[in-house]
């Protein structure tokens, strides 16, 4: 190979490497400078059922989204990676999906990593403004990984059938959907992880995960609060502290479960369980 040709090839390789670094810049910068110790503890934990109970703006959703991207891309620094991963991101509703979990996932996904987008609502060329059904993501091992988006208001039946590598719950799901998803990861010995603010009080998650009444050795949990997030200004923290008190402050700052929060029956839905008066 001639010297000039070698130089051109090396320049092309360098250009490609720079492009790849630029594409993955946000993912590479995650916990690279300022360390969020509890996010790192979550990622490093080898348990198969991990939960972060965190206040708003504590960094909980961020670590859930990054965990998904690492698994799908095949670049998880603390776990064995797979060529073709398949997982779900589960939100409370389609609107919440679009505004929170979906938006966070897209923020870490350069276009060059996306093989295909299937929309439930909206246009593929503008996915942030619609509701995504599935994203196909290029895996570094040469495969294609799939992230499906689900919402709890679809009902348990929509969660049947699939065999999954992971399920991410962004906020607390109903018990029947949680139990259905446990079945979905069984075949592949997959993972369940959740990031939530416990606004509903001491629901089944309190007993199942926090207290771990069944003594499941695969369950792990962590609490995140505002002061754990190194990017949240102290002035903003003081402002929010002066706005809230009591059970609301416990839940939204510390991610704590409270007797004073939520409904006695959290599955109560006025649209379903209230009928017109019988005359």
C-alpha positions, 0 to 999 in steps of 0.5 A, a space after each residue: 500500500 502506498 504512503 498516500 493511500 495509507 494516509 487517506 485511509 487513516 484519515 478516513 478512520 479518524 473521521 469515522 471515530 470522531 463522528 462516533 464519539 460526537 454521536 455518543 457524546 451525551 452518553 459518554 458524558 453521563 457521570 463522567 465529570 460530576 458523579 451521581 453516586 447513587 446512579 452508579 450504585 444502581 447501574 453496578 448492582 447485579 440484582 435482577 429486580 432493582 428500584 430507585 425511589 426518588 424525589 422529583 429531579 433527583 436523577 432517577 429517570 435519567 439512570 433508568 433511561 441510560 440503563 436501557 440505552 446501555 443494554 440496547 446498544 450492548 455497551 453496559 459497563 457493568 453487565 454482560 452485553 447481548 447482541 439483540 436485546 429486547 425490552 420495554 419502557 413502561 409509563 403510566 399513560 401515552 402522554 406521560 410516555 411521550 413527555 418523560 421516558 420517551 423524551 429521555 430515551 431520545 435525548 440519548 439516541 443519535 439518529 445514526 444509532 436508530 435503525 427504525 422507528 414505529 409510531 403509534 401516533 405521529 410521524 417517524 421523521 418527528 418522533 418526539 412530537 408523537 407516541 412511539 410504539 417501538 425503536 430499533 437500535 443498532 447494537 455494537 455487536 452488529 445486531 438490532 435491539 428493540 425497545 417497545 413502549 407500553 403504557 399502564 392504561 392499556 391494561 394487563 392484556 397488552 403486556 402478554 406474550 413477549 419474552 424480554 431481556 428487561 422491563 423499565 417501569 418509569 413510575 409505579 405500575 398497577 400490581 397486575 401489570 407488574 406481575 405480568 412483566 415478571 413473567 415476560 423476563 423469566 425465559 431470558 433471565 431478564 431484569 426488572 428495574 423501576 424509577 418512581 416517586 412514591 406519591 400513592 403511599 404504601 402500595 404493594 411496591 412498599 411491601 414487595 420491594 421496600 420491605 421485601 416481605 418475601 425475602 427475594 434475594 434478587 430485590 434491591 432498592 435505593 432512595 434518591 433525594 434532591 441533594 444526591 443530584 450534583 446538577 441540581 442547584 442548592 438555590 433551587 432545592 431551597 425554593 422547592 423545600 419552601 413550597 412543600 411540606 409534610 407527606 408531599 415533601 417526604 415523597 417529592 424530595 426524599 422519595 419516601 413512602 408515606 401513610 399520608 399520601 395517595 388513596 386507600 385503594 390506589 387502583 380506584 378510578 372514578 371513570 370505572 368504579 363510579 356509576 350514575 345514581 339509580 333513580 
